[in-house]
Amino acid sequence: MFKPLNHLAIIMDGNGRWATARGLSRSDGHKAGAKNLTKVLELVKQRGIHYLTLFAFSTENWKRPAAEVAVLMDLFRQYLSEDVEKMRQNNLRVHFIGDKSRFDTDIQEKMKKIEQAATGTEEYHLCLALSYSGRDELVRAVKRMKAEDINNLTEESFSGFLDTAGLPDPDLLIRTSGEQRISNFLLWQSAYTEFFFTPVHWPDFGEKELDAAIEAYNARDRRFGKV
């Protein structure tokens, strides 16, 4: 059963390895990865894909060296203030999923301001997973529920307590840099998602790799448990 590609998710992996291979610092790799994000978003929009979810920073990433985390936080500040704001003004709605409470207050406020600026008429959606893990999302979803919610719980109603409430499940998930696992990303939402793994590091991921993933997706038969 063919289903048009409406929601693409990407695990943006390999910034550090990309930088190491070029004799650069890991910070340089993260900067190159952030720059590539905007380019890939435009490619995705050009192909008529209306939802793009990007795994930008996991809850496990907080355990990285303090200096590297500090660089990432500064990149988030710059990206949220400049790039995301520009994209939001171009028929794009931005969503944030993950445990936002772990970020400094100024970053939380930037996220809130961007989300609240939505008009409801946006054709394209960018969902950024920051301080995110699938297991943590499930635990937080359960904590949001009341007794009456649990007594009447269905798969559909449970989805409404997730960070991604109101968003469609991803049709295709791409992971860059050669690793072939989903690393605690969208565990509930990816039950019937197709997967595509590429050895290309995220800063080098572009039109060629995106089209290869879409071509592979279009060649698959999605039966959703049916014959």
Secondary structure, 3 states (H helix, E strand, C coil): CCCCCCEEEEECCCHHHHHHHCCCCHHHHHHHHHHHHHHHHHHHHHCCCCEEEEEEEEHHHHHCCHHHHHHHHHHHHHHHHCHHHHHHCCCEEEEEECCHHHCCHHHHHHHHHHHHCCCCCCCEEEEEEEEECHHHHHHHHHHHCCHHHHHCCCHHHHHCCCCCCCCCCCCEEEECCCCCCCCCCCCCCCCCCEEEECCCCHHHCCHHHHHHHHHHHHCCCCCCCCC
